[in-house]
Amino acid sequence: MGVLSRKDAATGPEDWEAVLAGVRRLTVLADGSHDHEAIFRALAAELLSVPEAEEVHVHHLAPESEEEQVSVYMFEGNGRLSYMLPRGERPPGVSWVASSGRCLHLAEDAELARSAPRLTQTGVASAALLLPLVLRSEVESVVMLVRRRDDPFTERSLELARPLVEQAGTALALLHARTEAGTDAVAGCMNHRAMRRRLDEEIGRATRAGTPLSCLLIDLDNFKLVNDEHGHQAGDAVLREVVSALVGEFRAFDRVARYGGDEFVVIMPNADLRSAAAAANRALERLNSLPGLGDEPGVPASIGVAQWHAPMTTEELLSACDAALLRSKREGKGRVRGALGPPL
């Protein structure tokens, strides 16, 4: 491991003030973080203010039982580049930090070539500082600060970077806790996995009791334009407004869930197709009354409605909703449709 330079190593009050401000910003993010990439982006923005840091690479390590590739996010100023590395091509330095849980400083050409070969291939790095990002006592990611100039990193750089990386670990822990609890981190409603569990339960209940069960699939029309024209933060805010409107419109025991992207599912126990369609039309009116963004009022949407009938499975009921939604879009969007039959 390269020796951290002691030149200009004294960490002054203004340094700690800047770090504490960064920690506070990451703490706020922890309370409402959207996904791991949002946390990495915020962490990188803080780390790029650390002396000597000119690039930040985050190696997001997948568990051994999961993906064969590792996601790497590279941040430089306001830019971001992400790429995938096969697990077998993970830099040896990253593997060492992941297994040891310790920091690693690479300052010699031979060290860089051996432990971070990708950096030497680009010919821009003169030093790298690797830190473990720990989640639940395990290294979840490895954060790499890169310096292009000839001097190595200083002890001051490590002192300032470490609390920022630790706070990012706290933000990730809260994100994982919300996911496991069944809550979508962006929209604040039930997530996809929890929705499927709940739909399984409701199908079982409808089977035993002989009661109706219906399901809605809601797609926000042209929502990609919101993200493209106003940014993802504005898009996320719209998603939360949509969830709030839907929760307020449906019954207390109906369940709103994020299906994925800009699609939502509403599970409606004790509702047949006609009553579910009536509720869907009211929800459509409510969405159209939202403030929206730009010159266009409201949040336009299309809705597909399906009723469960034995022996339909969860997958088959969702597929029926999807077919109904497709019909709604084919007929001009902004309407409620079932897969078959007259307009609802």
HUSULSUL-V71565 format. One record per residue. N is the residue number from 1. RES is the residue in three letters. PHI is phi in radians with two decimals (NA if undefined). Layout:
N_RES_PHI + N_RES_PHI
This chain:
1_MET_NA + 2_GLY_-1.15 + 3_VAL_-1.41 + 4_LEU_-1.25 + 5_SER_-1.19 + 6_ARG_-1.66 + 7_LYS_-1.13 + 8_ASP_0.97 + 9_ALA_-1.49 + 10_ALA_-1.15 + 11_THR_-1.70 + 12_GLY_-1.61 + 13_PRO_-1.00 + 14_GLU_-1.17 + 15_ASP_-1.12 + 16_TRP_-1.17 + 17_GLU_-1.09 + 18_ALA_-1.16 + 19_VAL_-1.14 + 20_LEU_-1.09 + 21_ALA_-1.11 + 22_GLY_-1.13 + 23_VAL_-1.08 + 24_ARG_-1.10 + 25_ARG_-1.12 + 26_LEU_-1.20 + 27_THR_-1.15 + 28_VAL_-1.07 + 29_LEU_-1.09 + 30_ALA_-1.07 + 31_ASP_-1.29 + 32_GLY_-2.59 + 33_SER_-1.13 + 34_HIS_-1.53 + 35_ASP_-2.83 + 36_HIS_-1.13 + 37_GLU_-1.17 + 38_ALA_-1.09 + 39_ILE_-1.18 + 40_PHE_-1.07 + 41_ARG_-1.12 + 42_ALA_-1.16 + 43_LEU_-1.08 + 44_ALA_-1.08 + 45_ALA_-1.06 + 46_GLU_-1.26 + 47_LEU_-1.20 + 48_LEU_-1.20 + 49_SER_-1.60 + 50_VAL_-1.24 + 51_PRO_-0.94 + 52_GLU_1.36 + 53_ALA_-1.39 + 54_GLU_-2.06 + 55_GLU_-2.45 + 56_VAL_-2.26 + 57_HIS_-1.96 + 58_VAL_-2.03 + 59_HIS_-1.60 + 60_HIS_-1.49 + 61_LEU_-1.52 + 62_ALA_-1.42 + 63_PRO_-0.99 + 64_GLU_-1.00 + 65_SER_-1.45 + 66_GLU_-1.85 + 67_GLU_-1.10 + 68_GLU_-1.44 + 69_GLN_-2.09 + 70_VAL_-1.93 + 71_SER_-1.38 + 72_VAL_-2.16 + 73_TYR_-1.96 + 74_MET_-1.97 + 75_PHE_-2.02 + 76_GLU_-2.58 + 77_GLY_1.08 + 78_ASN_-1.60 + 79_GLY_-1.60 + 80_ARG_-2.45 + 81_LEU_-2.27 + 82_SER_-2.03 + 83_TYR_-2.59 + 84_MET_-1.92 + 85_LEU_-2.08 + 86_PRO_-0.99 + 87_ARG_-0.92 + 88_GLY_-1.20 + 89_GLU_-1.79 + 90_ARG_-1.04 + 91_PRO_-0.98 + 92_PRO_-0.95 + 93_GLY_-1.11 + 94_VAL_-1.15 + 95_SER_-1.09 + 96_TRP_-1.12 + 97_VAL_-1.14 + 98_ALA_-1.10 + 99_SER_-1.46 + 100_SER_-1.62 + 101_GLY_1.26 + 102_ARG_-1.97 + 103_CYS_-1.36 + 104_LEU_-2.44 + 105_HIS_-2.00 + 106_LEU_-1.99 + 107_ALA_-2.23 + 108_GLU_-1.66 + 109_ASP_-0.99 + 110_ALA_-1.15 + 111_GLU_-1.10 + 112_LEU_-1.09 + 113_ALA_-1.10 + 114_ARG_-1.42 + 115_SER_-1.72 + 116_ALA_-2.48 + 117_PRO_-1.04 + 118_ARG_-1.10 + 119_LEU_-1.17 + 120_THR_-1.25 + 121_GLN_-1.15 + 122_THR_-1.38 + 123_GLY_1.26 + 124_VAL_-1.95 + 125_ALA_-1.68 + 126_SER_-1.98 + 127_ALA_-2.77 + 128_ALA_-2.48 + 129_LEU_-2.14 + 130_LEU_-1.88 + 131_LEU_-2.24 + 132_PRO_-1.39 + 133_LEU_-1.80 + 134_VAL_-1.73 + 135_LEU_-2.31 + 136_ARG_0.96 + 137_SER_1.20 + 138_GLU_-2.10 + 139_VAL_-1.32 + 140_GLU_-1.54 + 141_SER_-2.59 + 142_VAL_-2.10 + 143_VAL_-1.74 + 144_MET_-2.07 + 145_LEU_-1.63 + 146_VAL_-2.07 + 147_ARG_-2.06 + 148_ARG_-1.63 + 149_ARG_-1.40 + 150_ASP_-1.24 + 151_ASP_-1.29 + 152_PRO_-1.33 + 153_PHE_-1.25 + 154_THR_-1.84 + 155_GLU_-1.05 + 156_ARG_-1.04 + 157_SER_-1.05 + 158_LEU_-1.14 + 159_GLU_-1.04 + 160_LEU_-1.41 + 161_ALA_-1.34 + 162_ARG_-1.02 + 163_PRO_-1.12 + 164_LEU_-1.19 + 165_VAL_-1.15 + 166_GLU_-1.09 + 167_GLN_-1.21 + 168_ALA_-1.10 + 169_GLY_-1.08 + 170_THR_-1.12 + 171_ALA_-1.08 + 172_LEU_-1.14 + 173_ALA_-1.08 + 174_LEU_-1.18 + 175_LEU_-1.07 + 176_HIS_-1.11 + 177_ALA_-1.10 + 178_ARG_-1.15 + 179_THR_-1.10 + 180_GLU_-1.18 + 181_ALA_-1.35 + 182_GLY_1.60 + 183_THR_-1.90 + 184_ASP_-1.25 + 185_ALA_-1.17 + 186_VAL_-1.50 + 187_ALA_-1.52 + 188_GLY_1.42 + 189_CYS_-1.87 + 190_MET_-1.06 + 191_ASN_-1.54 + 192_HIS_-1.07 + 193_ARG_-1.10 + 194_ALA_-1.15 + 195_MET_-1.07 + 196_ARG_-1.14 + 197_ARG_-1.07 + 198_ARG_-1.15 + 199_LEU_-1.17 + 200_ASP_-1.00 + 201_GLU_-1.12 + 202_GLU_-1.20 + 203_ILE_-1.13 + 204_GLY_-1.07 + 205_ARG_-1.17 + 206_ALA_-1.14 + 207_THR_-1.13 + 208_ARG_-1.22 + 209_ALA_-1.60 + 210_GLY_1.20 + 211_THR_-1.77 + 212_PRO_-1.28 + 213_LEU_-2.62 + 214_SER_-2.24 + 215_CYS_-2.51 + 216_LEU_-1.98 + 217_LEU_-2.12 + 218_ILE_-1.92 + 219_ASP_-2.10 + 220_LEU_-1.37 + 221_ASP_-1.21 + 222_ASN_1.00 + 223_PHE_-1.17 + 224_LYS_-0.99 + 225_LEU_-1.12 + 226_VAL_-1.09 + 227_ASN_-1.12 + 228_ASP_-1.18 + 229_GLU_-1.60 + 230_HIS_-2.08 + 231_GLY_1.68 + 232_HIS_-1.21 + 233_GLN_-1.11 + 234_ALA_-1.14 + 235_GLY_-1.09 + 236_ASP_-1.11 + 237_ALA_-1.11 + 238_VAL_-1.12 + 239_LEU_-1.03 + 240_ARG_-1.19 + 241_GLU_-1.12 + 242_VAL_-1.08 + 243_VAL_-1.06 + 244_SER_-1.04 + 245_ALA_-1.15 + 246_LEU_-1.17 + 247_VAL_-1.05 + 248_GLY_-1.26 + 249_GLU_-1.52 + 250_PHE_-1.63 + 251_ARG_-1.19 + 252_ALA_-1.08 + 253_PHE_-1.68 + 254_ASP_-1.31 + 255_ARG_-2.16 + 256_VAL_-1.70 + 257_ALA_-2.42 + 258_ARG_-1.51 + 259_TYR_-1.37 + 260_GLY_2.63 + 261_GLY_1.02 + 262_ASP_-1.90 + 263_GLU_-1.98 + 264_PHE_-2.27 + 265_VAL_-2.00 + 266_VAL_-2.11 + 267_ILE_-1.64 + 268_MET_-2.18 + 269_PRO_-1.16 + 270_ASN_0.97 + 271_ALA_-2.34 + 272_ASP_-1.48 + 273_LEU_-1.07 + 274_ARG_-1.19 + 275_SER_-1.21 + 276_ALA_-1.16 + 277_ALA_-1.16 + 278_ALA_-1.11 + 279_ALA_-1.13 + 280_ALA_-1.13 + 281_ASN_-1.15 + 282_ARG_-1.14 + 283_ALA_-1.12 + 284_LEU_-1.10 + 285_GLU_-1.10 + 286_ARG_-1.13 + 287_LEU_-1.12 + 288_ASN_-1.21 + 289_SER_-1.63 + 290_LEU_-1.18 + 291_PRO_-1.03 + 292_GLY_1.26 + 293_LEU_-2.26 + 294_GLY_1.22 + 295_ASP_-1.42 + 296_GLU_-1.53 + 297_PRO_-1.35 + 298_GLY_1.32 + 299_VAL_-2.09 + 300_PRO_-1.14 + 301_ALA_-2.62 + 302_SER_-2.09 + 303_ILE_-2.30 + 304_GLY_-1.88 + 305_VAL_-2.14 + 306_ALA_-2.52 + 307_GLN_-1.86 + 308_TRP_-1.34 + 309_HIS_-2.37 + 310_ALA_-1.06 + 311_PRO_-1.78 + 312_MET_-1.05 + 313_THR_-1.64 + 314_THR_-0.99 + 315_GLU_-1.09 + 316_GLU_-1.20 + 317_LEU_-1.16 + 318_LEU_-1.14 + 319_SER_-1.14 + 320_ALA_-1.12 + 321_CYS_-1.09 + 322_ASP_-1.12 + 323_ALA_-1.11 + 324_ALA_-1.16 + 325_LEU_-1.13 + 326_LEU_-1.06 + 327_ARG_-1.10 + 328_SER_-1.02 + 329_LYS_-1.23 + 330_ARG_-1.14 + 331_GLU_-1.57 + 332_GLY_2.09 + 333_LYS_1.11 + 334_GLY_1.11 + 335_ARG_-2.61 + 336_VAL_-1.88 + 337_ARG_-2.47 + 338_GLY_-1.67 + 339_ALA_-1.19 + 340_LEU_-2.32 + 341_GLY_1.47 + 342_PRO_-1.24 + 343_PRO_-0.96 + 344_LEU_-1.70
